[in-house]
Amino acid sequence: MHTIRGVLVPIHPAGYPFIGVFAVATVILFLIWEPLGWLGVVATAWCVYFFRHPPRVTPNRPDLVVAPADGRVQMVVRATPPVELGLGDRPLTRISIFLDVFNVHVNRIPADGAVMDVKYRPGKFFSANLEKASEENERCAVSLRLPDGRALVFVQIAGLVARRIICDLSPGQPVVAGETYGLIRFGSRTDIYLPDGVEALVCVGQTMVGGETVLADLAVAAVTPLALAR
């Protein structure tokens, strides 16, 4: 039993309807022609794999920001946070994580705090690895008030084949780093905007483990040329 539990991982509840549809289609395909049925078995197995919800061990040191999703760092740039959150037009450090169809698509809270605002905005479905996806694609943006009063922003962004963003957060809700808050179906991207003066501890191309990989240390301010001059 312990060995089985070590191999099998929980499935996110949002996946059960899809898995059921794939399984029924597989039975029908077997009735039509057996080789097609085996293709259905492979497709159903992939669907189960896609909606997996593995347990994660989140660092418990205060002031750490952890990855909100699995995937690969696509960009680390300065950018303005989503306008719908009303946080101003000052550019912040944005870390963009691209999720392909083989990554875990469960999204996790990046830091302790309280949800200030949740804004969904419809949009287009460009490939999530493009720069313009942050601005033009369908998205759900969340602003989080940290214990020290600063704001941290994280955004779920639909991709080329993603058509459903699930976010279970609401304003005023207290949250803890590493806990699950939503999911994006079938290829997507997550952006996280660090508070002003906080620098990223990850680089482009680095692989992220949602809820575990440390993105930034809120207690360490970025070192600027002006600070060095002093």
Secondary structure, DSSP 8 states (H G I E B T S, - for coil): -HHHHHH---B-GGGHHHHHHHHHHHHHHHHH-HHHHHHHHHHHHHHHHHTB--------STTEEE-SSSEEEEEEEEE---GGG---S--EEEEEEEE-TTS--EEE--SSEEEEEEEEE--B---TTSTTHHHHB-EEEEEEE-TTS-EEEEEEEE-SS---EEE---TT-EE-TT-EEEEE-SSEEEEEE--TTB--S--TT-EE-TTTSEEEETTSB---HHHHH-
